[in-house]
């Protein structure tokens, strides 16, 4: 099979396993292929053992396909890993033909920002697939035996899942309060929460559809991997040591760093709360100057006073 054909089939596979839904006509337009070619490639997938599903004109590869999980095991990138991979390729000399080949092969199939879009693996695979199916069909899900670190309890949760975080580590869902007997409480107002997938014992996709879609709202995730519905600006001057450690520990911070001399950098970004950046700054106080904001300085002073006591 020639390389261009392989590339086209991989592009098609990516679209057929994405969360978005496409018709044969959509796929043909996006990939600049005839519908006949699309059907022929889909038949090839089916013959290779993949399960092809079609519903209301939309077509996709079922993530329960026999070989899908095998492929998932081979491709497993977080946003940070993808960013490092991209940076490594970009650092190769522009005239090096290997660089061009790597970029051509990798970026023709994957956008580094969404490398982990449809990849799951390990013991969480079943729960991730159930949650993804519920999102696609706008169904409610019962999280069975969810282990909450904040409340130090294990209980069932009823949610309307609507978004995964990077690499399916967490899922955003609108939680519907439950009565003691496990049934939904019709009088209680729920809220959007982020649930860690590894803490879910099992999942049950229910027949009941979303009832609170207008309330669905996911939060931001900052460079320190903290999530929140709020964002607060900060501006720091970093020495060489602090800047180097920052990028090593939090690679996505590099895009918010500006070099002002050989040994000094400015970090200007927005954080979801001061916990993550606070831990970083307190560990490197001798190499960091806080330029903004006063609220962040007050937060650090409170932390320091607690440590002294």
C-alpha positions in Angstrom: 0.0 0.0 0.0 1.6 3.3 -1.0 2.3 6.0 1.6 -0.2 8.6 0.4 -3.0 6.0 0.6 -1.9 5.1 4.2 -1.9 8.7 5.1 -5.5 9.2 3.8 -6.7 6.2 5.6 -5.2 7.4 8.9 -6.7 10.8 8.5 -10.1 9.1 7.9 -9.6 6.9 11.0 -8.9 10.0 13.1 -12.1 11.6 12.0 -14.1 8.4 12.5 -12.9 8.1 16.1 -13.3 11.8 17.1 -16.0 13.1 19.4 -17.6 15.0 16.5 -20.0 13.3 14.2 -19.7 13.3 10.4 -21.6 12.0 7.4 -20.0 10.4 4.4 -20.5 13.7 2.6 -18.8 15.6 5.4 -15.8 13.2 5.4 -15.5 13.4 1.6 -15.4 17.2 1.7 -12.9 17.4 4.6 -10.5 14.9 3.1 -11.0 15.9 -0.5 -12.0 12.4 -1.5 -14.9 11.0 -3.4 -17.7 9.3 -1.4 -16.9 6.1 -3.2 -13.3 6.2 -1.9 -14.6 6.9 1.6 -16.9 3.8 1.5 -14.0 1.7 0.1 -11.7 2.7 3.0 -14.5 2.1 5.5 -15.0 -1.4 4.1 -11.3 -2.0 4.6 -11.6 -1.0 8.2 -14.5 -3.4 8.7 -12.6 -6.2 7.0 -9.7 -5.6 9.3 -11.9 -6.2 12.4 -13.1 -2.7 13.3 -16.7 -2.2 14.2 -18.3 0.5 12.0 -21.5 2.1 13.3 -23.9 4.3 11.5 -26.7 6.3 13.2 -28.9 9.0 11.6 -26.6 9.3 8.7 -23.5 9.7 10.9 -20.7 7.1 10.8 -18.0 6.3 13.2 -15.6 3.6 14.3 -16.8 2.0 17.6 -14.2 2.4 20.3 -15.0 -1.2 21.5 -13.6 -2.5 18.2 -11.3 -5.5 18.7 -8.2 -3.7 17.5 -9.0 -0.2 18.6 -7.6 -0.7 22.1 -4.4 -2.2 20.7 -3.8 0.9 18.7 -4.7 3.1 21.7 -1.9 1.3 23.7 0.6 2.5 21.1 -0.3 6.2 21.0 -0.6 7.9 24.3 0.4 11.5 24.7 -0.6 14.2 27.1 -0.6 17.9 26.0 2.7 18.4 27.7 4.3 15.3 26.0 2.9 16.5 22.6 4.3 20.0 23.2 7.7 18.6 24.1 7.6 16.3 21.0 6.7 19.2 18.8 9.5 21.4 20.3 12.0 18.6 19.9 11.2 18.3 16.2 11.2 22.1 15.7 14.7 22.3 17.3 16.2 20.2 14.5 18.1 22.2 11.9 15.7 23.5 9.2 17.8 22.0 6.4 17.7 18.5 7.9 15.5 16.3 5.8 14.7 14.1 8.7 12.9 17.1 10.3 10.8 17.5 7.3 9.9 13.8 7.1 9.0 13.7 10.8 6.8 16.8 10.5 5.2 15.4 7.4 4.4 12.0 8.9 3.3 13.2 12.3 1.4 16.4 11.5 -0.3 14.9 8.5 -2.2 12.6 10.9 -2.1 14.4 14.2 -2.4 18.0 15.4 0.0 18.1 18.3 -2.7 20.0 20.3 -5.1 17.1 20.1 -2.8 14.1 19.9 -4.6 12.5 22.9 -8.1 13.3 21.5 -9.3 9.8 21.1 -6.7 7.7 23.0 -7.5 5.8 26.2 -5.8 2.9 27.8 -5.5 0.7 30.9 -8.1 0.0 33.6 -9.9 3.2 32.9 -10.7 2.4 29.2 -14.3 1.0 29.9 -15.3 4.0 32.0 -13.8 6.5 29.5 -15.6 4.8 26.6 -18.9 4.9 28.5 -18.5 8.5 29.3 -17.6 9.4 25.7 -20.7 7.5 24.5 -22.8 9.4 27.0 -21.4 12.7 25.8 -22.1 11.8 22.2 -25.7 10.8 22.9 -26.4 13.4 25.6 -27.1 10.8 28.3 -26.8 10.9 32.0 -24.3 8.6 33.7 -24.2 7.1 37.2 -20.6 7.0 38.6 -20.5 4.0 40.8 -18.4 3.9 43.9 -16.7 7.3 43.2 -13.8 7.8 45.7 -13.8 11.5 46.8 -10.6 12.8 48.2 -12.2 16.0 49.4 -15.0 14.4 51.4 -13.1 11.1 52.1 -16.0 9.0 51.1 -17.2 6.5 48.5 -20.6 7.0 46.9 -22.5 6.9 43.7 -22.8 10.2 41.7 -25.3 11.1 39.0 -23.8 13.4 36.3 -24.3 14.7 32.8 -20.8 14.4 31.4 -19.8 16.9 28.7 -16.0 17.4 28.5 -12.8 15.5 29.2 -9.6 17.2 30.4 -6.2 16.4 28.9 -5.7 12.7 28.1 -9.0 11.7 29.8 -7.5 12.2 33.3 -10.7 14.0 34.5 -14.2 14.5 33.2 -16.4 17.6 33.6 -20.0 16.8 34.6 -23.0 18.6 35.9 -23.8 16.7 39.1 -27.4 16.0 40.0 -28.0 15.6 43.7 -29.3 12.3 44.9 -31.8 11.4 47.6 -30.8 8.8 50.2 -32.4 6.0 48.1 -30.2 6.9 45.2 -32.9 8.6 43.1 -32.4 12.2 41.7 -33.5 15.0 44.0 -35.9 17.1 41.9 -35.7 20.1 44.3 -31.9 20.4 44.7 -29.8 22.5 42.4 -26.7 20.8 41.1 -23.3 22.1 40.0 -20.5 21.6 37.6 -17.7 19.5 38.9 -14.6 17.8 37.7 -14.3 14.0 38.5 -11.0 12.1 38.3 -11.5 9.1 36.1 -9.2 6.9 38.1 -11.5 7.3 41.1 -14.5 5.9 39.3 -15.2 2.2 40.2 -17.7 1.7 37.4 -20.0 3.6 35.1 -23.6 3.1 34.0 -25.0 5.0 31.0 -28.6 5.7 31.7 -31.6 6.0 29.3 -32.4 9.5 30.6 -31.1 12.3 28.5 -29.5 15.6 29.6 -31.8 17.9 31.4 -29.4 20.7 32.4 -27.4 21.4 29.3 -27.7 25.2 29.6 -25.9 24.8 33.0 -22.9 22.9 31.5 -19.8 24.9 31.9 -16.2 23.6 32.0 -13.4 25.5 33.6 -9.9 26.6 32.6 -6.7 24.6 33.3 -3.6 26.8 33.9 0.0 26.0 33.2 0.4 24.6 36.8 -2.4 22.1 36.0 -4.9 23.8 38.4 -8.5 24.1 37.2 -11.2 26.6 38.0 -14.0 28.7 36.5 -12.0 31.8 37.4 -8.7 33.2 36.2 -6.3 35.6 37.9 -3.4 37.5 36.2 0.1 37.2 37.5 3.5 38.6 36.4 6.8 37.3 37.7 10.4 38.0 37.0 12.4 34.8 37.0 16.1 34.1 37.2 17.7 31.5 35.1 17.3 28.8 37.7 13.6 29.4 38.3 12.8 29.7 34.6 14.6 26.5 33.8 12.9 24.6 36.6 9.5 26.0 35.6 9.8 24.8 32.0 11.1 21.4 33.1 8.3 20.8 35.5 5.5 22.6 33.6 6.5 22.6 29.9 3.4 24.5 28.7 4.7 27.5 30.7 7.3 28.1 28.0 4.7 29.9 25.8 4.1 32.5 28.5 7.8 33.2 29.2 9.7 36.2 27.7 13.5 36.4 27.8 14.7 39.8 28.8 18.4 39.0 29.3 20.7 36.0 29.4 19.7 35.3 33.0 16.2 36.9 33.4 12.8 36.1 32.2 9.3 37.4 32.6 6.4 35.0 33.2 3.0 36.7 32.4 0.0 34.4 32.5 -3.4 33.7 34.1 -3.8 31.2 36.9 -7.0 29.5 38.1 -6.0 30.0 41.7 -2.8 30.8 43.6 -2.2 27.3 44.9 -0.1 25.9 42.1 1.9 29.0 41.3 2.2 29.7 45.1 3.9 26.4 45.7 6.3 27.1 42.9 7.2 30.6 44.0 7.6 29.6 47.7 10.2 27.0 46.7 12.3 29.6 44.8 11.8 32.9 46.6 15.5 33.8 46.1 15.2 33.7 42.3 11.7 35.1 41.7 10.4 38.7 41.9 6.7 39.2 42.0 5.7 42.1 39.7 1.9 41.5 39.8 -0.4 41.1 41.6 -1.1 42.5 45.1 -3.6 39.7 45.8 -1.0 37.1 45.0 1.5 38.8 47.4 -1.2 38.8 50.1 -1.8 35.1 49.5 1.9 34.3 49.8 2.2 36.3 53.0 -0.7 34.3 54.5 1.0 31.1 53.5 4.3 32.2 55.1 2.6 33.2 58.3 1.0 29.8 58.6 4.4 28.1 58.1 5.9 30.2 60.8 3.2 29.3 63.2 
